[in-house]
Amino acid sequence: MKKTLFAALLSCTFAAASAAPPTDASLEKLMQVQHIDKMWKDMSATMPDIAKQVMAQDGGMQAILQRLPESQKQQFVVLTEKLLDDIAAEAASPAFRDRIKQLVIQEMKNTYTQEEVDAMTAFFSTPVGQSVIKKQSAFSAKILPAVSLETQEAIAPHTRAYIDAVARLARSGKKTGKAAKVK
């Protein structure tokens, strides 16, 4: 009986050890072999271009631009460029990257075991793993604009219906002073 109890306790101890949360050092190593810092810098650098594509395809933004008098369109462009530059600068700042890194580390701790982190680190340390990482960055850069466009097209009718409903609500509220019924 004592041997069975001891074996069960020992088994539980090993199971708990193998399901242990990953250490910060192991997560740092995983992020290092995955070149997370470089990927974040590359992504930060492309954010303004992606945002420009999204804004160019956004029906609401196009409607605003069309309603602007010609004399104000250049100001709109300048304001938009400043917004995009400010966003890119914030995303590229070390303080922002550190905050994101801490969020990633915390979520990785909640998601992966030490054994899984060790396995990923081992894989991504190999030439095949490094090849996957390089291809993943290129893949993401190619697919994100297409996914963004597809998403914009899919939600455009819903967004337009929402904007129309809000406009009706605002118009009817002005006439009666009461909230309007949304269809």
DODOZA-119612 format. One line per 8 residues: number of its first residue (from 0); their letters; for each residue y, x negated, z of C-alpha. Coordinates in Angstrom, 2 decimals. Layout:
BEGIN
NUM = a = Y X Z ~ ...
END
This chain:
BEGIN
0 = mkktlfaa = 0.00 0.00 0.00 ~ 2.40 -2.81 0.93 ~ 1.61 -4.57 -2.35 ~ 2.32 -1.40 -4.34 ~ 5.60 -0.84 -2.51 ~ 6.59 -4.47 -3.02 ~ 5.72 -4.25 -6.74 ~ 7.76 -1.06 -7.10
8 = llsctfaa = 10.76 -2.64 -5.35 ~ 10.44 -5.78 -7.45 ~ 10.22 -3.66 -10.61 ~ 13.34 -1.72 -9.62 ~ 15.17 -4.97 -8.89 ~ 14.33 -6.34 -12.35 ~ 15.28 -3.05 -14.00 ~ 18.61 -3.03 -12.18
16 = asaapptd = 19.24 -6.64 -13.12 ~ 18.53 -6.00 -16.79 ~ 20.81 -2.94 -16.75 ~ 23.59 -4.84 -15.01 ~ 27.08 -4.42 -16.39 ~ 28.29 -7.36 -18.46 ~ 30.47 -10.02 -16.92 ~ 34.01 -10.64 -18.08
24 = asleklmq = 32.96 -14.12 -19.22 ~ 30.16 -12.73 -21.41 ~ 32.50 -10.16 -22.93 ~ 35.10 -12.86 -23.61 ~ 32.38 -14.88 -25.37 ~ 31.33 -11.86 -27.44 ~ 34.92 -11.21 -28.49 ~ 35.31 -14.90 -29.32
32 = vqhidkmw = 32.27 -15.02 -31.64 ~ 33.43 -11.75 -33.23 ~ 36.91 -13.26 -33.84 ~ 38.54 -10.22 -32.24 ~ 41.92 -11.96 -31.87 ~ 42.02 -12.83 -35.58 ~ 40.91 -9.32 -36.54 ~ 43.64 -7.83 -34.35
40 = kdmsatmp = 46.29 -10.11 -35.88 ~ 45.12 -9.24 -39.39 ~ 45.09 -5.54 -38.57 ~ 48.56 -5.75 -37.01 ~ 49.85 -7.43 -40.16 ~ 48.53 -4.62 -42.38 ~ 49.72 -1.76 -40.15 ~ 53.10 -1.36 -41.90
48 = diakqvma = 51.47 -1.13 -45.33 ~ 48.91 1.39 -44.11 ~ 51.65 3.42 -42.41 ~ 53.71 3.36 -45.63 ~ 50.72 4.69 -47.58 ~ 50.16 7.44 -45.03 ~ 53.84 8.37 -44.99 ~ 54.02 8.34 -48.80
56 = qdggmqai = 51.11 10.77 -48.94 ~ 52.31 12.96 -46.08 ~ 53.58 16.26 -47.41 ~ 55.89 16.79 -44.44 ~ 57.58 13.44 -44.95 ~ 57.93 14.14 -48.67 ~ 59.49 17.52 -47.89 ~ 62.03 15.89 -45.58
64 = lqrlpesq = 62.86 13.27 -48.19 ~ 63.31 15.93 -50.89 ~ 65.70 17.92 -48.69 ~ 67.89 14.92 -48.00 ~ 71.00 14.51 -50.11 ~ 70.87 11.47 -52.40 ~ 73.57 9.83 -50.28 ~ 71.23 9.82 -47.25
72 = kqqfvvlt = 67.97 8.78 -48.92 ~ 68.73 5.07 -48.62 ~ 69.45 5.53 -44.90 ~ 66.10 7.29 -44.59 ~ 64.39 4.32 -46.24 ~ 66.20 1.87 -43.93 ~ 65.28 3.92 -40.84 ~ 61.66 4.14 -41.97
80 = ekllddia = 61.47 0.39 -42.63 ~ 62.94 -0.30 -39.19 ~ 60.39 2.00 -37.57 ~ 57.54 0.26 -39.38 ~ 58.88 -3.19 -38.50 ~ 59.24 -2.19 -34.84 ~ 55.69 -0.81 -34.77 ~ 54.33 -3.98 -36.38
88 = aeaaspaf = 56.22 -6.19 -33.93 ~ 54.93 -4.22 -30.95 ~ 51.35 -4.27 -32.24 ~ 51.57 -8.03 -32.82 ~ 53.03 -8.82 -29.40 ~ 50.82 -10.79 -27.00 ~ 51.53 -8.29 -24.21 ~ 50.29 -5.37 -26.32
96 = rdrikqlv = 47.21 -7.30 -27.46 ~ 46.43 -8.18 -23.84 ~ 46.63 -4.52 -22.83 ~ 44.33 -3.55 -25.70 ~ 41.95 -6.37 -24.80 ~ 41.70 -5.11 -21.23 ~ 40.99 -1.58 -22.47 ~ 38.27 -2.94 -24.77
104 = iqemknty = 36.72 -5.02 -22.00 ~ 36.66 -2.06 -19.63 ~ 35.08 0.23 -22.20 ~ 32.52 -2.43 -23.14 ~ 31.60 -2.70 -19.45 ~ 31.10 1.06 -19.35 ~ 29.07 1.09 -22.56 ~ 26.92 -2.04 -22.76
112 = tqeevdam = 24.51 -3.81 -20.45 ~ 24.54 -7.56 -19.96 ~ 21.36 -7.76 -22.03 ~ 23.02 -5.92 -24.94 ~ 26.11 -8.11 -24.79 ~ 23.94 -11.22 -24.76 ~ 22.00 -9.92 -27.78 ~ 25.18 -9.13 -29.72
120 = taffstpv = 26.63 -12.54 -28.85 ~ 23.44 -14.23 -30.01 ~ 23.45 -12.28 -33.29 ~ 27.14 -12.73 -34.06 ~ 26.80 -16.46 -33.32 ~ 24.37 -16.83 -36.25 ~ 25.41 -17.41 -39.87 ~ 24.21 -13.89 -40.74
128 = gqsvikkq = 26.23 -12.44 -37.87 ~ 29.33 -14.34 -39.00 ~ 28.78 -13.06 -42.55 ~ 28.61 -9.49 -41.24 ~ 31.88 -10.00 -39.34 ~ 33.66 -11.35 -42.43 ~ 32.39 -8.49 -44.57 ~ 33.24 -5.91 -41.91
136 = safsakil = 36.91 -6.94 -41.94 ~ 37.07 -6.74 -45.73 ~ 35.15 -3.46 -45.70 ~ 37.55 -1.93 -43.16 ~ 40.59 -3.11 -45.12 ~ 39.21 -1.46 -48.26 ~ 37.97 1.78 -46.73 ~ 40.78 2.64 -44.29
144 = pavsletq = 43.36 3.60 -46.95 ~ 40.79 5.80 -48.72 ~ 39.73 7.45 -45.45 ~ 43.38 7.96 -44.54 ~ 44.11 9.60 -47.89 ~ 41.03 11.80 -47.65 ~ 42.03 12.83 -44.13 ~ 45.58 13.64 -45.21
152 = eaiaphtr = 44.29 15.76 -48.09 ~ 41.82 17.56 -45.82 ~ 44.39 18.44 -43.17 ~ 47.32 19.14 -45.52 ~ 46.61 22.89 -45.87 ~ 46.24 23.24 -42.11 ~ 49.40 21.24 -41.46 ~ 51.33 23.31 -44.01
160 = ayidavar = 50.06 26.57 -42.43 ~ 51.06 25.29 -39.00 ~ 54.54 24.29 -40.18 ~ 54.97 27.67 -41.88 ~ 53.84 29.52 -38.73 ~ 56.23 27.51 -36.57 ~ 59.06 28.17 -39.02 ~ 58.28 31.93 -38.94
168 = larsgkkt = 58.18 31.79 -35.17 ~ 61.55 30.05 -35.04 ~ 63.12 32.47 -37.53 ~ 61.87 35.59 -35.76 ~ 62.86 34.23 -32.38 ~ 66.42 33.72 -33.61 ~ 66.62 37.30 -34.87 ~ 65.23 39.04 -31.79
176 = gkaakvk = 65.55 36.50 -29.05 ~ 61.82 37.04 -28.38 ~ 58.78 35.02 -29.21 ~ 57.21 35.95 -32.55 ~ 53.61 36.85 -33.17 ~ 51.77 34.11 -35.03 ~ 49.36 35.35 -37.69
END
